[in-house]
Amino acid sequence: MKQKKILLVLLIALIIFASFAYYEYQKITAVEKLDVQIAELQASNFTLSGFTLEIRLDVHNPNSIDVTVGRFSASASANGIKLASINNPEPISIPKAGTIQQTTQARINYLNVGIAVWQAIKDKNVAWRVQGTYELELPFGIKYPYAFDVQRTWSPSQK
């Protein structure tokens, strides 16, 4: 009888742990379904060497659970020339079936932009690349890292 009780308690604990693990797995897969769109770009703080580009993003969460991501950092380049670094160390919470607006800033150097434009004219195409990482925050202080690498090429012959 005592063995059955122990087995029952272990089975209940296993079911609770499995449910918890499945819920956290849903959070991990939910991040992949987030829809991020650029809503607005605004330049400010012009100096002799560069300017600040403010980027407002609309982030839509189509999932049935809330998602929180944090420690976002990315690097944007054109034709292999780094144009900007973007960092947002604060966590971003996106409610289920909701949309939030997130604003971040990037410092743009005129020299790098000029070199990228010159390279684009010379090569008659632009290879855009945005590489970065962000973390999904899980319970107990666990951080699940994501890396992304978005690449697009544009040439005058494309519409």
N, C-alpha and C positions, 0 to 999 in steps of 0.2 A: 504494500500500500504506500509506504514511504517513497519507494522508487518511482511509482506512478506520479506522485505529487511533484517530485523533482523533475521528472520528464515533462510533465505538464507546464511547470514554470519555465523550463528551458525552451519549450516549444513556443510559449507565449512571448518570451523575450526574443526569440528568433524571428517571429512574425512581426513584432514591433520594430526590430532592427531592419528587417527586409523592407518594411513599409517606409521607414525613414530613408533608407538608402535609395529606394525607388523615387521618392519625392526629390531628393537631391540630384539624382540622375536626370529627372525631368527639368530641373533648373539648368543643368549643364547643357542639355540639348535645346532648351528654350532660347538660349543666347544666340544660337545659330539662326533663329528665325526672326530676329530683330530686323526691322526695316529702318535704315538710316538714310535720310535725304538732306542735302544742303538746302537750307531755307533762305539764308542771306549771307552775303559777304560784304564787309565794310572795312575800308582802309582808314587808318588814323595814325597819329603820332609820327608824322613825317620828319625825318632828319636827313642829314647829308648822305648817310650810308644806307638808309633803309626806311621801312615803315612797318606798322603793326597791322596785321590782317585779322579782323575779328570774324570768326566763322560761327554762324548759328545753325545748329542741326536740329531737325525734327526726328525724334527716335520713337518709332511705333512698336509696341509690344503686342503682337497678335495672339499671344499665348494665354492660357487660362490660369497662369500663376505669375506672381510678381517676380521681377528680375532685378538684381543689383549687380552692377559691374563697377570696377574701380581701377585706379592706377593706369589710366589710359596714356599711352605715349606712342607717337608716330613720327615718321620722317617722310617728307614729300620731296620728290625729285622729278626733273624733266631731263630726258636724254642723259641720265647718269649724273646730273648736276644737282646737288642738294639745294632745295629752295627754302625749306622751312622745317622746324622741329615743333611738334605740338605735344604739350604735356598737361595732363589734368589728373592730379593725384587724389582728388576727392571722389568718393563713391557716388555713383549715379543710380538712383532707384527709379525703375519704370514699372508703373502699376499694370496689372493684368488688363489686357484689351484697352490699354491707354496709350497716349502719346505725350511726350514731354519735349520741351525745347531746351537744348544744352548749348551754351556758348563757350567757346574756347578761343585763345589768341595764339597767333604765330608771328614771329618776327621775320620779315622778309628783307634780304640784302639785295640792293640794286645791282651790284656787280654780278651776283649769281644769276639773277633774272636776265640780265643782259647777255651773259654767256649762254644761257639756255635758249634765249630767243635767237641768237646768232647761230647756234648749233641747229636749231629747228629749221631756220631758213636754208642753211647750207645742205642739210640732209633731206629737206622737204618732208619731214615728218617729226612728230613729237611722241616720245615714249614716256608716258606718265607712270609713276610708280609711287605707291604709298605703302610703307611697311611699318608695322607697329605691333604692340602688345597691349593687352588689358587682362584684368583678373576678374574672375567670378568669385564672389565671396560666399563661402559655405560656413556652416556652423563650426564652432570650436576653433575659430581662427584659421581655418584651412582656406588657402587661396588656390584656385584652379586657373592656371595661366592659359591664355589664348594668344597665338601669334597669327597675324594676317599679312598678306602680301597681295595688294591689288595692283594690277598692271593693265594699262590701256595704251593703245597706239593710235595716233591720228595722223592722217596725211591729207593734203589738199584734194586728192582724188576721191576721198571718202566723203559721204554726205552725212 
